[in-house]
Amino acid sequence: MNILSEIWSSISNNRFRTAMTGFAVAWGIFILVVLLGASNGLQNGIQTMFGDRLTNSVDIWAGMTSMPYNGLKADRELYFTNREAEMIRALPEVKLFSVQVNTGGIVANYGSQFSSVNLKGIEADYQRIFRKKVYKGRFLNELDQIQMNKVCVVDKRTAEELGTEDLVGKQLKLGDINFLVVGVCENGDRWEGASVLIPLSTHQAIYSTNHHFDHISLTADLPPFNRTGDPTEMSPFEQKVHQLLAPVMQFDPKDHRAVGVWSQQEMYDKQQGAMTAIRLFVLIIGICTLISGAVGVSNIMLVSVRERTKEFGIRKAIGAPPSTILTTVVGESIFITALFGYIGLFFGIGVMELVNMLVPEGDFPFRNPTVDLGAVTIATLFLIIVGVIAGAIPAVRAMRIKPIEALNYEK
């Protein structure tokens, strides 16, 4: 109890010095929290822009030729059929696979409510590729595909436009045909409107009888690939797809516009590389800030002990044990560093929460600027240890000075 009283008395008698020491600590922790929060917020924002798709997902679409081929002119519009789909599905790299067939402008009718929807024919793997969450009921399965069932899954946006989310087990008219609603799932991407998902086989039997489509989604185990920026450059997997499909679809294998291949893994690797650079930058700035705070704590504690050398001599002269001098100095350092470190942490988190509230949730890549409390705790402990060492070294030296020498010490 006496030690706490001495610590408080020392702090009260040296308010300016305490304030300067505390400011160095609080500022260092505050800057570190803001940097970490901004870094995490940027990373979360970029991750949100990627959506919930698997990082190894790949999109393949039929485009338009830009080169003549075997007497055929350029600028021909291409399309896939089930034959090309099965060729791609058979590639050893491919794991999950789903064709996508879109028919827009279909009128969905439930009771007295109508909505214009995008009708999408898909396969069962679509849910796993896009990590579609099902809120009610179930998703489409392989049996629906095999039996060409007239079942559908509506997204939440469609359900809201039809006036109810309690659609599971009800009949929904799509155009002139009734479908049984088996599930309600999450909405698609921001740019997609209301959507209804049905089995691919059912879509091809009713809405796309020519079996033409232009989009395939899949997942594949692909090696890392870094593009150089050349627009005509193709990844090894893209080259493989072109070599496979060119003779069948009649286009030049070097025609990069004929069939497009977009890899989520490539974009994810670029994003991770950018975030690694950002984290490294934040780490360097954070370390420099902590070093600056540590130097401030060290200097002020050194001055503090030097100013109190005569005081220590008097205390030793009246019988105070040397250990109390060390305990008082170290305790004061711990108290100041911990208290002001917490203040810096509090204001840093407050600023990040304020920024999170003010930043719009549009396309700006910044979400939930969380702070790693473990890193902040380590930083605070680092400053405490620096303060302890900075105070302990001159305190030990003061302990060893004879009382008569300490009394004659000039600041």
N, C-alpha and C positions, 0 to 999 in steps of 0.2 A: 504493500500500500504506500509506503514511503517513496518507493521508486517511482510510482505513478504520479505522486504529488510533485516530485522533483522534475519529472519530465514535463508536466503541465506548467510548472512554475517557469522552467527554462523557455518553453514555447511562448508563454504569456509575456515574459520579459524581453523577448526578441521577436516581436511580431513581424517586423519588416523582413528579417532574415528568414523566418518561417514562411512568410508569404512568397518570397523569392524562390525558396527551395520547393515549396508546394507547386508553384506555377510551372517550374521546369518539369516536374513529374506529371502534373495534370495535362500540360500541353503535349508532352511526348505521347501519353496514352491516348489523348483525344485525337491527335493526328493519325496514330496507328489505327484506331477504331474506324475513323472516317475512310482511310485508305482501304482497309480490309472490307468494310461494308460496300464501298463503291466497286471494288473488284468483284465481290460476290454478286452484287446486283447486276453488273454487266454480264457476268457469266450466266446467271439465272435468266436474264433477258434473252440472251442469244440462244440458250437451251430451249426456251419457250418458243422461239421462232422456228425451231426444228420440229416442234410438236412432239407427239408421243410415239412416233414411228421408230421401229428398230433401227439402230445405227448402221446395220449392214443391209438395209433395204435398197433396192434398185428399181428404177422406173425405166421402161422401154416403150417407145412410141414410134409409130410409123409416120414418116414425114413426107417430104417432097424431094424428088431427085434434083440434083444440081449439075449432074454430068450425064451426057448421053451414054447409052450402053447397048451394044449389039444392034445398032440401027435404030434403037428407040431414042426419042428426043429427051432432053432434060425437062425439068418442071412438071414431071408426072407425079400425081398424088398417089401415094401407096397406102395399103391397108393390110392388116393381118387377117388370117383365117385360123381355124382350129389346127390346121396342119403346121403353120409356123409356131403356134403356141406350144404344141406338143414337142416340136424340135427344141425349143428353148427350155421347156420343162425337163427334158432329158439330159441337159448339160450337167456334168458332175458337180459343178460349183453351186448349183441351185438347190436351195433347201425348201423354203415356202414359196408358193406360187399361186397367183390369182389373175385371171383375165378381168378386165373392166370394160363393160359396154355401157355407154351413156345414151339415154334418150331424154332430151329435154322437152319441157312444155307439156308433160302429161298432167291431166287434171285428176287430182285425188279427191274423192267424195266420201264423206262420212256423215250420215244424217243430213242435216241442212247446211253443213259446212263444206266449202270447196277450197282447194289450194293447188296452185301450179307447182309441180315438183320435178326434180331431176330423177328419173328412174334409172337405177344403176344395176346392171347384171353382174354378179360377182361369184367367186368360189369361196369355199369355207375358210381357206387360209387368209382371206382378206382381213378377218378380225385379228389374227395374230400378227400380221404384217403391220397393221395400223394401230394395234393395241386398242381396239374399239371397246369401250366400256358399255355393258348392257345394264340399263337401269331396271328394266322389268322384262320378264319372260326370258327368252333365249335368243341366240344368234342362229343364222342359217348354218346347216351342217351338210355333210356329204350325202346323207340320205335324201335331203331335199334336192340336191343336184342330180342324183341318179334317177329319182322318180319324177323329176320335173314338177315338183309340188308348186301349187299356186299359193305360196306363203310369202310373207314380206316382213322386213324389219324397218320401222320408221325411225328417223332421228327425232330428237326432242323438239327441234324447231318445227318440224312438220306436225307433230302432235299438238303443239301450242297453236299453230295456225288452224288446226281442225277443231280447236276448242276443248280438247281434253287429252290427258296423258294416259287415261285408262282405256287404251286401245287393244291391249293384249287379249286375244280370244275373240275379237270382233272382226266383222267383215269390212274391208276397205275397198272401194271401187277405184280402180286405176284405169282411166279411160272407160271402156265398156265392160271390163272384166273384174270380177270380185276376187280379192285375195284375203287370206286369213292372216291377221297380224299376229306374229309369234313373239315379237320383242320390240322394245323401245331402247335405242342406243344414243350415245352422245352425238353431238353435232360434228360435222366435218370441219374442214379448214374455214377460215374467216371469209374467204372469197366464194365459198360454196353456198348455194341457197338451200331451200328445203329439199331433202333427199329421201328416197325410199329404195331400199335394197331388196332385190329378189334373186333367186338362183340363176346362174348364168344360163343353164339349159332351158329354163322357163322363158327367160328373156329372148333367147335365140329362137325359140319355138313360136313366140307370139309377136315380138316387137322388132327383131332383127333377123328375119328369116334367111337373109343372104349370108349370115354368119360372119359378116365383116366387123372388125373392130380395130381400134388404133392404140390401145393402151394395155400394158401388162405391168403388174407389180410383183416383185419377188424379193427374196432375201438370198444372199450368196456369200460364200466365204472367199473373199478376194484379197490378194496381197496389196500392201500400201502402194499408192500411185500418186505422184506429185506432178501436176501439169505445169508446163513451162509458160503457158499463156498463149500458145499458138492455137487459134480457133479450129484448125484442121487436125489437131493432135487427138489421137484416140488411145484410150487405155487398153491393156492387153485383153480384158474381157470384152470391151467394145469391139475390138478388132475381131475377136472370136465370133461374136454375134454377127458381125457384118459378113465374115467369110461363110458362116453357116447359112444365112438367109439370102445372100446376094443371088445365087443361081436360081433360087425358087421365086423370089420376088422381082427378079430382073432389074438389078441395079449394080453399079460399079462398087466393089468392096471398099474402095477408097473414098466413096462419096459419104462424107460425114453427116450430111443433111438428110440422107435417105432414111436412116433409122437412128433415132436419138437414144442415148443411154445416159441416165443421170444416176450417180451413186451417192447415196446419203453418207457413206463412209468417207468419201473424199471430202465432202463439205464438213463432216464432223472432225476429221483429222486437221483440216485447216483451222477450224474453230478452236480445237484443243491447242494447236500450235500458237495461235494468237493469244489464248488465255494463259498459256505458259509464259509467254513473253510479258504479259501484263502482270502476272503474279510475281515474276522475277523483278520487274520494275518496282512493284509495291514493296517487295521484300527489301530491296536495296534502300528505297526511301524510308521505309520503316526502321531499318537498322540504323541508318544515319540519324533519324529523329531520336531513337532511343540512346544512341551514343551521345548526341547533343544533350539530352536530358540527364544522362549519367554523368557527363562532365560537369554540368551545372550542380547536380547533387554533390558530387565529390568536392568541388571547389568550395561550396558553401559550408559543407561539413568540416572541411579542413580549417576554414576561417573560424568556424564556430568553436572548435576545440582550441585553436590558438588563442582566441579571445578569452577563453575560460581557464587558461593555464594557471593564472594566479588564484582563481576560485578553487581549482583542484588542490593547489598547494595549501590553502587555508583549511580545506576539508581534511586533507591528510594530517595537517598539523594538530587538528582537534580530535584525531583518532578514527576518522572514517577509513574503512578498509579499501584498498586499491580497487577491488572488484566492483565496488559501487560506482566508481567513476566510469569504468568500462560499460557497466549495465545501463547507466543513465544515458550515455552518449548513443549506444547502440539502440536502446529503447526509443529514444527521441527520433532517431533516423527511421526506424521501422514504423513508428506512429505517423510521422509526416508523410512518408512515401506511400504507405497503405491508404491513408485517408485521402490524400490528394489524387492518388491513382484511381481510387473509386470515383472521385468527383469527375476526373477526366473521362472515365468509362461511362458514367451516367450521361454526361453532356454529349459524348460521341454517339451513343445509342439513340439519344433524343434527336440529334440532328439527322441520323439515318432514317428514323421513323418519320420525321417531318418530310424528308425528301421523298420517301416512299409514298406518302399521302399526296404530295403535290405533283409527282410525275404521272402523266396520263398513261392509260393502259392501251394505247394504240399500238402503232408499229415501232415506237421507240424501244430499243432493246435494253430495258432496265426493269428488273423485277426483284422485289423482296430483298433489299440489301442487308442480308443477315450478317452477323458478326461472329467469328469463331472465338468463343469465350476462352477456349483453351489457349489460343495464341496470345490473347490479351492478358490472361492470367500469368503465362510464362513471362511476358514482357514486364508485368508489374513486379513479379518476383525478381527478375533481373535487376530492375531499378532498386528494389529493396536491398538486394545483396550488394550492389555497388555502393549504396548509401551506408550499409553496415561496414563494408571494408574501408570506405573513405573515412568513416568516423572512428573505426576501431584502431586503424594504424596510428594516427596521432594520439588517440586516447591511451593506447598502450605505452607510447613514448612519454605521455604526460604522467602516467602511473609510475614510471621509473624515475622521474625527476624527484630529487629530494625536496622536502617542503621549503627549505630555506632558498633553494634555487628557484623554485616555482614562485615564491613570494617576491623575489627580485626580478622576475621575468617581465620584460617590456614588450608590449604588443608591437 
